Every structure is written in structure tokens, then in C-alpha cells.
Amino acid sequence: MIVWRRWIFPLLMVVIFGAVAAALVKLAFFPEASDAAVTPSAGISESVVAVERGEVVNALSLTGTVARDESFPLRSEIDGVVTTVHVGEGQAVAAGQVLFTIKQNDPVRSIDVKAPEAGDVGELAVVKGQPTSVGGELATLTPARFHVLSTVEPVQLYRLLNAPSEASVTIQGGPAPFVCTGLKVQVAEDGTTSVRCAIPGDQVVFAGLQATLDITVGTVQDVLVVPTTAVRGGAGSGVVWVDAGDGSDAEEREVTLGVGDGTIVEVTGGLEEGEQIRQFVPGLAATTEPVCYDDGMGGEYCEEQGWSW
């Protein structure tokens, strides 16, 4: 037993640990040839779609707000002196109601200034006994008219080209959907774009109500259509990339466009039914100029920017 403990067991442990160490060295520094030769074999293929026939409905549903029409000034059309003020600030008046009486100088006579339409009298600019002249402001009038105003993204203006003059208005908790008229697109001085239409006078509404404005610009059926993602452009004309299917480079081709709904667009010229086109517009490589940042220690680090798809 002494011989086994002193010599045989220690020798066996040395042999075992040596075999383990040799195996680890082989795995670390001498991998199998089949493992070292593994390389990715998957490729990236361009998605293509066929030019097909379909229906396009260019309809927008916009969230808007009911608002009172803007105030406007009431101006004197004669030279004279105000003899009577018949209304007060904030007073509601009817169309044709007398607001002021002015004594004309030449020829001498009294003239009644009447409300051109129903509304609320705003700030009075004159008092009894005050001289007036042609064009002078007498007061402001906020008409008893309302409209729906909806803010839209500027890019939506292309879809509103040739928009109709009417739209459907739905007010939650209000009357049944009704038609508003005088639809127009307007751009404010700050660049804000919006759509506005007038609410009929027989509709009972209140300023501040939330409304939905549904606009149907156009509908076409049985026409050639392609995804909007395949077209560079969109307002009447654009460019697509036709794929021959033989591995060659795609052909860049100009097309004419019609009605679009934001997802698909009508093609009125430049393509034939069944042709294959790239589903996505080839991207342009972004700038590779490095962008640098302060590293917080008096220096900076830079990283390259840019990608393509």
C-alpha cells in the first residue's frame, strides 16, 4: 500500500492532468479544419413587386376643432358726428340691427349704421359726440359663424391637390354628420398648414368642440398601382426601378402618377402591367464626414456616420 500511495497514484494523476492539458492546448491553438472554414453563406436579395391593377381611394380623416369666425371692423362710410350709440361691448346683435346713428355734415342728415350680419359687438372705437370720417373704425363684430380647422403635415398638401369644396364633419356627442362647405387649404405666416371649412348656419355647434373632418379627394378603379415605397417623387411624377429578373442592375424609369392614398399610388404612364419593380427606393449613402464630440477631458472623439439601404 505504501508503494501505491507514494508512486503509483501520483504517477496516474500526472498522466491524467497531462492528457487534459494537451486536449485544451489542441482546442485552443489547433482547431479542426472544418470548424475554422465556416463562413456565412446567406445573401441579401432586393425585394421586388409586380405592377398590378387595383383601386385607389384618396381619402383623409383629420382631427379638427370647431372655432368662431374671426372678428372684422365696422367702418364709417360718411363724414359726420356720432349722435347715438345703440349697443354696448359684448352685446349680441341681429342682422340689420341699428348700431350707431351718425349726423352727416353735407348734406345734413342722420344715417343709421346697421349690423351687416348677426354676431357679437366687440370693442367700440367711438362714443357719442365723436367725429367720424370715411373709413374710420366704429367697432368690431364677431360674426355668429363657425368653422372647422384642422392642422395637417405639410407633406399632406400633395394629397389635397384638387380637393373638393366640401367635406363631412362628425362631432362626438353632437348632431349627425353634416357637410361643411368652402373647404380650403391655408398656410400661416409661421408655416403651419391647415384645412378649413365653413359650418352651415343651421347647425348648433360651440367653439372648442372636437370634430373629425373626412375629405374624399378622388377614387379610381381598375388602374395600375404600385407601392409608394417604390417611387421617388409622388406629386404627378416620379421614378421607379424596374427589375429584369436576370441579375442585372435595375432600370431607372420615369413614371407619371395619379391618385394616391399614402400606401399605394396610381401609375398613369411609364409602366406596364406585370412588370417587376424594386419595392423600395434605393437609398443614397449618407455623408461619411465624421461627427466629433467632447470627451469631457479637454479632448474629443470622432465617429464615422452614414449608411445606405
Buried (B, 14 or more C-beta within 10 A) or exposed (E): EEEEEEEEEEEEEEEEEEEEEEEEEEEEEEEEEEEEEEEEEEEEEEEBBEBEEEBBEBBBEBEBBBBBBEBBBBBBEBBBBBEEBBBEEEBEBEEEBEBBBBBBEEEEEEBEBBBEBBBBBBEBBBEEEEEBEEEBBBBBBBBBBBBBBBBBEEEBBEBBEEBEEBBBBBBEEBEEEBEBEEBEBEEEEEEEBBBBBBBEEEBEBEEEBBBBBEBBBBEBEEBBBBBBEBBEBBEEBBBBBBBEEEEEEBEEBEBBBBBBBEEBBBBBEBBEEEBBBBBBBEEEEEEEEEEEEEEEEEEEEEEEEEEEE
